[in-house]
Amino acid sequence: MENSIYEQYALVASQVKELQIKQKLLSLQCLAEMESNNANQMKADFGTFSTVERKKWTYTNIVKELEKSVKEQKKEEEENGEAKFETSKSLRFQVTK
């Protein structure tokens, strides 16, 4: 196969993975530099970088038990046919090891 669409896809997937790793490292470096300068925002001709805060919630055991109960109920409804589903097609690619 002469540079088939599958080969092209595999190449792009590899490049994306490498770029995501590079982006994560650059993100950490940008955050460190901004923190050392006590800056929440950095503007440049090509865009604006801003620090953002996100909340990560930790719930009580009551909520965890309710979630477990809901998960079990979902599984039961899937098994007995009460729950309905839709299917869609997508492409999955695995790198040969």
Backbone as a ProteinNet text record, in pm:
[ID]
protein_1_A
[PRIMARY]
MENSIYEQYALVASQVKELQIKQKLLSLQCLAEMESNNANQMKADFGTFSTVERKKWTYTNIVKELEKSVKEQKKEEEENGEAKFETSKSLRFQVTK
[TERTIARY]
83.2	0	87.2	61.6	140.5	78.2	134.7	87.2	-66	-121.7	-267.3	-324.8	-455.1	-520.5	-498.5	-481.3	-457.9	-318.7	-221.5	-86.2	-84.4	-154.8	-163	-227	-333.8	-403.7	-309	-236.3	-143.7	-35.8	14.8	117.1	62.7	-53.4	-114.7	-144	-194.7	-223.6	-96.6	13.2	141.3	186.3	172.1	211.2	125.2	-3.7	-95.3	-53.3	-23.4	17.1	143.1	241.7	366	339.8	254.4	223.8	147.2	59.4	-13.9	81.8	181.5	282.1	361	402.7	477.9	393.6	263.9	174	159.7	149.6	135.5	259.9	377.6	502	510.8	474.7	476.4	374.8	260.5	158.1	211.9	280.2	338.2	443.6	523.9	626.2	562.8	458.2	388.4	328.1	261.6	202.1	308.1	420.3	528.2	581.5	600.5	651.9	551	423.8	321.9	311.5	318.7	312.4	433	551.4	670.3	663.4	586.3	567.9	438.3	371.2	242.6	145.4	142.1	54.7	-58	-178.4	-293.6	-321.1	-253.7	-278.2	-152.5	-130	-17.9	-71.6	-61.5	-111	5.8	-20.6	78.2	3.7	77.6	16.4	-62.8	-20.4	-81.1	-188.2	-213.9	-319.6	-297	-389.6	-384.6	-384	-292.4	-285.1	-338.4	-426.6	-484.3	-479.8	-455.2	-465.6	-612.1	-656	-793.3	-790.4	-888.9	-902.6	-1025.4	-1012.6	-1125.6	-1146.4	-1270.2	-1303.7	-1302.6	-1249.8	-1256.9	-1330.4	-1447.5	-1534.3	-1503.9	-1513	-1506	-1637.6	-1707	-1840.8	-1841.9	-1951	-1968.5	-1999.1	-1993.2	-2025.5	-2171	-2258.8	-2400.3	-2411	-2343.2	-2346.9	-2281.2	-2171.7	-2104.3	-2195.6	-2270.4	-2364.6	-2478.8	-2527.9	-2632.6	-2582.7	-2459.4	-2401.6	-2390.1	-2349.7	-2338.3	-2475.2	-2576	-2711.7	-2761.8	-2734.7	-2775.5	-2703.8	-2575.9	-2499.4	-2559.4	-2595.1	-2655.5	-2791.1	-2870.8	-3001.5	-2987.3	-2889.4	-2864.3	-2830.6	-2743.9	-2704.1	-2825.6	-2909.2	-3029.2	-3122.3	-3142.3	-3229.8	-3171	-3039.1	-2975.6	-2999.3	-2986.9	-3001.7	-3145.7	-3243.7	-3382.7	-3452.7	-3381	-3436.3	-3512.3	-3523.3	-3593.2	-3515.5	-3383.9	-3300.1	-3284.8	-3285.4	-3270.4	-3133.6	-3082.1	-2952.4	-2954.5	-2859.4	-2836.8	-2694.7	-2671.9	-2537	-2487.1	-2359.1	-2295.5	-2161.9	-2115.2	-1988.2	-1879.4	-1761.8	-1644.5	-1524.2	-1413.2	-1292	-1203.3	-1152.1	-1055.5	-927.1	-816.7	-686.1	-595.2	-526.3	-429.3	-293.9	-194.2	-58.7	-5.6	57.2	119.7	240.4	246.7	357.6	467.1
-118.8	0	124.4	210.4	331.1	444.4	467.9	574	578.5	468.4	456.5	549.9	567.4	651.3	593.9	461.6	398.5	432.7	432.6	472.7	619.2	700.9	843.5	862.9	788.7	797.5	759.2	648.7	601.7	705.8	767.6	870.1	990	1036.6	1152.5	1119.4	998.7	958.4	962.2	917	918.7	1062	1147.1	1287.3	1357.8	1329.9	1390.9	1351.7	1223.7	1176.6	1248.4	1259.8	1329.6	1476.8	1540.2	1681.3	1704.7	1610.6	1624	1617.5	1531.6	1522.5	1653	1701.8	1827.4	1942.8	1945.3	2051	2047.5	1929.1	1915.3	1969.6	1935.3	1984.8	2136.8	2191	2336.2	2404	2340	2393.7	2406.5	2302.2	2305.4	2414.8	2432.5	2536.5	2675.4	2693.1	2822.4	2854.3	2755.9	2777.7	2813.8	2743.1	2771.1	2913.1	2953.7	3088.4	3195	3172.1	3268.3	3278.6	3165.1	3166.8	3239.4	3217.2	3284.1	3435.4	3479.3	3622.3	3676.5	3593.4	3630.8	3684.2	3618.6	3663.1	3563.2	3613	3528.5	3524.1	3615	3622.8	3673.4	3620.7	3664.7	3684.2	3806.7	3836.8	3845	3794.4	3801.3	3827	3853.9	3878.6	3757.9	3638.5	3514.6	3458.3	3524.1	3477	3516.8	3475.5	3507.1	3378.4	3371.1	3257.8	3303.4	3224.7	3257.7	3135.6	3159.4	3048.7	3036.8	2915.6	2890.6	2791.2	2800.8	2706.3	2621.8	2494.7	2403.2	2334.6	2311.8	2242.9	2092.3	2022.1	1876	1837.7	1780.6	1750.4	1613	1604	1477.3	1463.6	1354.4	1338.1	1246	1257.3	1174.5	1030.8	942.5	801.7	783.9	873	865.7	879.4	978.9	1000.7	884	834	720.3	598.3	575.9	463.2	484	608.1	638.6	615.8	657.3	635.3	485.9	410	264.7	204.7	252.6	204.5	237.1	357.8	398.4	312.3	287.7	203.9	63.8	8.6	-124.2	-124.7	-17.6	-7	3.7	80.6	92.4	-43.3	-117	-248.8	-341.9	-336.8	-420.2	-384.4	-253.9	-211.9	-247.2	-243.2	-284.9	-433.7	-512.2	-657.3	-699.3	-630.7	-673.3	-601.9	-513.8	-450.2	-321.7	-277.4	-150.6	-31	-38.2	70.1	53.2	162.8	160.7	217.1	175.7	224.8	259.5	338.7	373	330.4	292.3	257.2	359.8	378.4	465.5	403.3	433.5	378.9	483	435.6	521	435.1	498.2	427.4	412.1	293.2	269	224.8	279.9	246.9	206	94.1	48.4	35.3	91.8	86.1	-55.6	-105	-237.7	-228.7	-323	-319.6	-413.3
0	0	0	-92.6	-105.3	-24	94	183.9	190.9	228.2	236.6	342.5	336.6	437.9	577.2	586.9	716.5	770.1	680	721.1	761.5	685.3	718.7	855.6	880.2	1008.7	1122	1105.5	1209.3	1236	1130.9	1146.2	1222	1183.4	1250.7	1397.4	1424.4	1562.8	1647.1	1591.3	1662.2	1688.6	1587.3	1603.2	1707.1	1707.6	1805	1946.5	1965	2098	2144.6	2054.9	2089.4	2119.7	2040.4	2061.2	2191.2	2227.8	2354.8	2473.2	2465	2571.6	2578.9	2463.1	2458.6	2512.4	2474.6	2521.7	2673.5	2731.3	2876.7	2947.4	2895	2954.9	2944.3	2827.9	2811.3	2903	2921.2	3010.1	3152.5	3198	3332.5	3344.3	3239	3240.2	3241.2	3160.4	3157.8	3294.6	3353.5	3486	3589.1	3586.9	3682	3663.4	3539.7	3513	3556	3525	3563.2	3715.2	3784.8	3931.3	3989.8	3932.4	3985.1	3964.4	3864	3838.4	3899.9	3979.1	4039.5	3934.5	3819.4	3709.9	3690.2	3677.5	3646.3	3496.9	3423.2	3279.9	3210.5	3088.6	3007.2	2865.7	2816.6	2682.4	2585.3	2465.4	2358.1	2227.8	2122.5	1991.4	1943.2	1983.5	1934.2	2025.5	2139.4	2227.6	2372.3	2457.1	2599.7	2680.6	2775.2	2867.3	3002	3060.2	3189.9	3279.5	3407.6	3502.6	3543.5	3559.8	3603.1	3717.5	3802.7	3912.9	3889.4	3916.4	3902.8	4037.2	4068	4192.3	4170.3	4266.4	4265.4	4393.4	4375.9	4488.2	4546.2	4677.6	4749	4825.4	4799.9	4855.4	4976.9	5051.8	5170.8	5130.6	5227.2	5202.5	5159.2	5204.6	5165	5013.3	4957.9	4813.2	4740.3	4793.3	4730.6	4726.2	4832.5	4835.3	4736.3	4726.8	4629.4	4486.7	4458.7	4325.9	4296.8	4396.8	4380.7	4351.8	4422.7	4403.4	4262.8	4217.1	4082.4	3978.7	3998.3	3905.7	3897.9	4013.3	4016.3	3946.4	3967.8	3904.3	3753.1	3708.1	3564	3503.9	3571.2	3521.5	3513.2	3615.1	3617.3	3500.9	3477.1	3368.2	3231.6	3219.6	3094.6	3070.2	3176.5	3163.6	3136.9	3197.8	3179.5	3063.1	2993.1	2873.9	2897.6	3022.2	3048.7	2995.4	3004.8	2953.9	2803.2	2731.7	2586.3	2549.6	2434.5	2390.8	2243.7	2204.4	2064.8	2031	1908.3	1866.6	1765.8	1766.2	1668	1630.1	1512.5	1466.8	1482.9	1520	1527.7	1491.7	1473.6	1437.2	1559.3	1578.5	1685.7	1620	1665.5	1610.8	1724.2	1708.6	1806.1	1739.3	1801	1747.8	1762.7	1659.1	1665.9	1757.4	1850.7	1948.5	1906.6
[MASK]
+++++++++++++++++++++++++++++++++++++++++++++++++++++++++++++++++++++++++++++++++++++++++++++++++

